[in-house]
Amino acid sequence: MNIVLGVGGGIAAYKVASLLRLFTEAGHDVRVIPTSASAQFVGAATWEALSGKTVSNNVFDDVDKVNHVRLGHEADLIVIAPATADLLARAAAGLADDLLTTTLLMARGPVLFAPAMHSEMWQHAATAANVATLRGRGSTVLEPAVGRLTGADSGPGRLPEPEQIFAAALALVNREAAGELSSARALAGRTVTISAGGTREPLDPVRFLGNRSSGKQGVALAAAALQSGAKVRLIAAHMDVAVPTGVELITVETALELRDAALSAAEDSDVVIMAAAVADFRPAHASASKIKKQDDVADPVITLVRNPDVLLELVRDRTRTGRRQIIVGFAAETGDEQSDVLEYARAKLQRKGCDLLVVNQVGVDKVFGLDQTEVVILDCSGVEPVIAAGSKTDVAGAVISLVSDRLTAT
């Protein structure tokens, strides 16, 4: 496989030497194109030694070979790492002022950006817009890792590990070979609302009734919908993971707040995916002050009341307004002596009336907070259930693919 490896001007450029070695040791032919700024971090000699090829970013080198056209045409894959804020902006603007940017404009195969920059740069509205533009054109932009940055601070903006970039790159090529990327823009022009995380119902100013949801699955769904070209609105309750760049973010805490946000957002949404873990109950009364533990006072009794059924209300609103809309529910289920997980889930699908129901069997050591998962996706039309397993990114891709198929059919 012919790979162009573009290296941006960030401190993380040193990690890309390991990525280059992964590609070459796997038998791929790699042409490295470093930006001028990247030479301040890693010199051309390193890239030439590891790739076995002359390195340049000058369109006037080897003019007779017309490299500014040829390299993009011949590349089976282009990987940009680290993709700095500046390089993302130049790519989004379509600039062609060096060999790397001209190669990007000539690309006919898949393009993968692996961002790395300071958190404020990654979260800046300009970067978010550039990332959304690139994804809208069909490029894959990975989410940066979260952790220690160049200085003393931490946050989203670390370059993903070389092994992760390598795996993502090969997966992208496999999708291209399987013809999956031809439908990658299936949600272009669509608005998708996704809820994620777990709601928290206050007992007092300190304590709350909550759940174990991390928000990972909802975030993976948002990233998959973005990659498919959708405008994505994310209703985020408590989450343990960063929000994908490029989404419209609505933050909520309680089930009632999520209900209001979801009903409002659904009004102009083509798709609503309720992946959040919404509390079924809330305390009937929340104390205005911290509940004290006192020896001479009886233990407090917490009375719970039922929260609204948000998914059911969304379906009823769709019916009432006649909206052409796909609604996807999630069911975190456990079996018991009366029924198994799927029996409960099928009853829930019939009761809720949504189009698809994604079913998780949950437990202390299952699903919540883990990176690997397995779900069964039930369809209201009664077709054979779909089993999706793997990473939460894999499952998100399966859900978004089924949603895209339904939209195409309507």
Secondary structure, 3 states (H helix, E strand, C coil): CEEEEEECCCCCHHHHHHHHHHHHHCCCEEEEEECCHHHHCCCHHHHHHHHCCCCCCCCCCCHHHCHHHHHHHHCCEEEEEEECHHHHHHHHHCCCCCHHHHHHHHCCCCEEEEECCCHHHHHCHHHHHHHHHHHHCCCEECCCEEEECCCCCEEEEECCCHHHHHHHHHHHHHHHHCCHHHHCCCCCCCEEEEEECECCEECCCCCEECCCCCCHHHHHHHHHHHHCCCEEEEEECECCCCCCCCCEEEECCCHHHHHHHHHHHHHHCCEEEECCECCCEEECCCCCCCCCCCCCCCCCCCCEEECCCHHHHHHHHHHHHCCCCEEEEEEEECCCCCCCHHHHHHHHHHHHCCCEEEEEECECCECCCCCEEEEEEEECCCCCCEEEEEEHHHHHHHHHHHHHHHHHHC
